[in-house]
Amino acid sequence: MKSMIATSLFFLLSLSLIAQNDSIIQRQNHNGYDLFNGYWKTVTFKLGGGVLMPQGELKNYFGVSPLIELSVDFPVTDSKSLELALQFVVPEQRQGFEYARLTDTIQTKATFLFNPMLRFKKNLIKSDHKKLLLGLGLGASVITTDARNTDFFDTSDDRKKYEVITAFLISPSLGYAKTFKNNNEFTFSIGLNYSPYKVEGSIREDIGGVAIMPRILYSF
């Protein structure tokens, strides 16, 4: 009889401990979900457009061209954030440039340009409805061309059909953000993109690499 009572008490105690443990785990999971959900609400998506305005030698090859920018902004502190950005440009080509392939050198033109980058941002001035933002973007500038790839050793179906030029990109920027009703935010920004497109083994001439990019972005 005593053993049955002891067994029953042990069984009830075990159920109580399991229930408490489940309650703690559920509470921790719920708190973790609340933290993640709360942080995700501070992440902003931006969509906007502007123009690429070549400077220096680059003006001889490209004219003023439209651009589209997509970005996702992740806050780090109250005044700092990291932004993943992607710029798309359909360049207005003024003249071609020499491109060295495996077997020859030809005149080619750019067909598309896109700039993926990671942008570090800091609020210089911040109020309830206004922000002055300083940014520094690091990434790559990629130009697709109309020059055919001459890699005869690659016979796969998904091989590159056209030559691509890739250069390092650095992009400082300054922006002014204004918040309106329903937390709608517009950002007026101007950036300076620098990419040394002259790469040994591809472009033989220095076509420059500096462009100014004024943009208007909408956050949601």
C-alpha positions in Angstrom: 0.0 0.0 0.0 2.8 2.4 0.9 4.6 1.6 -2.3 1.4 2.4 -4.3 1.0 5.7 -2.5 4.7 6.6 -3.1 4.4 5.6 -6.7 1.3 7.8 -7.1 2.9 10.8 -5.5 6.0 10.4 -7.7 3.8 10.2 -10.8 1.9 13.3 -9.8 5.2 15.2 -9.0 6.6 14.2 -12.4 3.5 15.5 -14.2 3.7 18.7 -12.3 7.4 19.2 -13.3 6.7 18.4 -16.9 3.8 20.9 -17.0 6.0 23.6 -15.5 8.8 22.8 -17.9 6.4 23.0 -20.9 5.1 26.3 -19.6 8.6 27.7 -19.3 9.5 26.5 -22.9 6.3 28.0 -24.3 6.9 31.3 -22.5 10.5 31.4 -23.8 9.3 30.6 -27.4 6.6 33.2 -27.1 9.1 35.8 -25.9 11.5 34.9 -28.7 8.7 35.3 -31.2 7.7 38.6 -29.8 11.3 39.9 -30.0 11.7 38.7 -33.6 8.3 40.0 -34.6 9.0 43.4 -32.9 12.4 43.7 -34.7 10.9 42.7 -38.1 8.5 45.6 -37.8 11.5 48.0 -37.7 12.9 46.6 -41.0 12.0 48.8 -43.9 11.8 48.0 -47.6 12.5 50.7 -50.1 11.8 51.2 -53.8 12.8 54.1 -55.9 14.3 55.6 -59.0 16.7 58.1 -60.2 19.4 58.7 -62.8 23.0 57.7 -63.4 25.0 60.8 -64.4 28.5 59.8 -65.6 31.5 62.0 -64.8 34.9 62.5 -66.3 36.0 59.9 -68.9 32.9 57.8 -68.3 30.8 60.6 -70.0 32.4 59.7 -73.3 30.9 56.2 -73.2 27.6 56.6 -71.3 25.0 59.2 -71.2 22.5 60.1 -68.4 20.6 56.9 -67.8 17.5 55.9 -65.7 18.0 53.6 -62.7 15.8 51.6 -60.3 16.9 50.8 -56.7 15.6 48.2 -54.4 16.8 47.9 -50.8 16.1 46.4 -47.4 17.2 48.4 -44.3 18.1 46.5 -41.0 18.4 48.7 -37.9 21.5 48.0 -35.7 21.2 50.8 -33.2 18.9 53.9 -32.9 21.3 55.8 -35.2 22.9 53.1 -37.3 21.7 50.5 -39.8 22.8 48.1 -42.5 21.1 48.2 -45.9 21.2 45.6 -48.7 20.7 47.5 -52.0 20.5 46.6 -55.6 20.6 49.2 -58.4 19.5 48.4 -62.0 20.5 50.7 -64.9 19.8 50.5 -68.6 22.8 52.6 -69.9 22.6 55.0 -72.7 25.7 54.0 -74.7 27.5 56.8 -76.5 30.4 54.8 -77.9 31.7 51.3 -77.6 34.9 50.2 -75.9 37.6 47.6 -76.6 37.1 44.3 -74.9 39.8 41.5 -75.0 38.3 38.0 -75.4 40.2 34.7 -75.4 41.1 34.9 -79.0 40.7 38.5 -80.1 39.9 42.1 -79.2 36.6 43.6 -80.3 34.5 46.7 -80.0 31.6 46.1 -77.6 28.8 47.9 -75.9 27.1 47.6 -72.5 23.6 46.2 -72.5 22.8 46.3 -68.8 24.4 47.5 -65.5 23.6 46.5 -61.9 25.2 47.3 -58.6 24.7 45.0 -55.6 26.0 46.6 -52.4 26.0 46.6 -48.6 25.4 50.1 -47.3 26.4 51.3 -43.8 24.2 54.1 -42.7 24.2 56.6 -39.8 21.7 59.2 -38.8 23.5 62.6 -38.5 20.3 64.4 -37.5 17.1 62.8 -36.4 13.7 64.1 -35.2 10.2 62.6 -35.1 9.6 63.2 -38.9 13.0 64.0 -40.4 16.4 62.3 -40.8 19.7 63.3 -42.4 21.5 60.1 -43.4 25.2 59.5 -44.2 25.9 56.2 -46.0 28.8 54.2 -47.4 28.1 51.4 -49.8 30.6 48.6 -50.7 29.9 46.1 -53.4 30.3 45.4 -57.1 29.4 47.0 -60.4 28.5 44.5 -63.1 28.2 45.4 -66.8 26.8 42.9 -69.3 27.9 43.4 -72.9 26.9 42.3 -76.3 30.3 40.5 -76.8 29.9 36.8 -77.3 31.8 34.4 -74.9 34.5 32.5 -76.8 35.1 29.8 -74.2 34.9 26.8 -76.5 35.8 24.4 -73.7 32.6 25.1 -71.9 29.9 23.0 -73.7 27.2 23.1 -71.0 23.8 24.4 -71.8 23.9 27.1 -69.1 27.3 28.6 -70.1 27.6 32.3 -70.2 26.7 33.5 -73.7 27.9 37.1 -73.3 31.0 38.6 -71.6 30.5 40.4 -68.3 32.6 43.0 -66.7 32.8 43.1 -62.9 34.5 45.8 -60.9 34.7 46.8 -57.2 32.2 49.5 -56.2 32.4 52.1 -53.4 29.5 54.5 -53.0 29.3 57.3 -50.4 25.9 59.0 -50.2 23.9 61.6 -48.3 20.2 61.5 -47.9 17.3 63.4 -46.4 14.3 61.3 -45.2 10.8 62.7 -44.4 8.1 60.7 -42.7 4.4 61.4 -43.5 1.1 60.0 -42.3 0.8 56.2 -41.8 4.6 56.0 -41.5 5.1 56.6 -45.2 8.7 57.8 -45.8 10.3 59.4 -48.8 14.1 59.7 -49.0 15.9 62.1 -51.3 19.4 60.9 -51.7 22.5 61.6 -53.8 25.3 59.1 -54.1 28.8 59.0 -55.8 29.6 55.7 -57.3 33.2 54.8 -58.1 34.2 51.6 -60.0 37.5 51.1 -61.8 36.2 49.4 -64.9 39.6 49.1 -66.5 40.4 45.5 -65.7 43.6 43.8 -67.0 42.6 41.1 -69.5 39.2 42.6 -70.4 38.9 46.3 -71.0 42.1 47.6 -72.5 41.2 51.3 -72.2 40.4 53.5 -69.3 36.7 54.4 -69.6 36.5 56.0 -66.2 34.4 54.9 -63.3 32.8 57.8 -61.6 29.0 58.6 -61.6 26.6 60.7 -59.6 23.3 59.1 -58.7 20.5 61.3 -57.4 17.5 59.1 -56.2 14.1 59.3 -54.7 13.0 56.3 -52.5 9.8 55.3 -51.0 9.8 53.2 -47.8 7.1 50.7 -46.7 
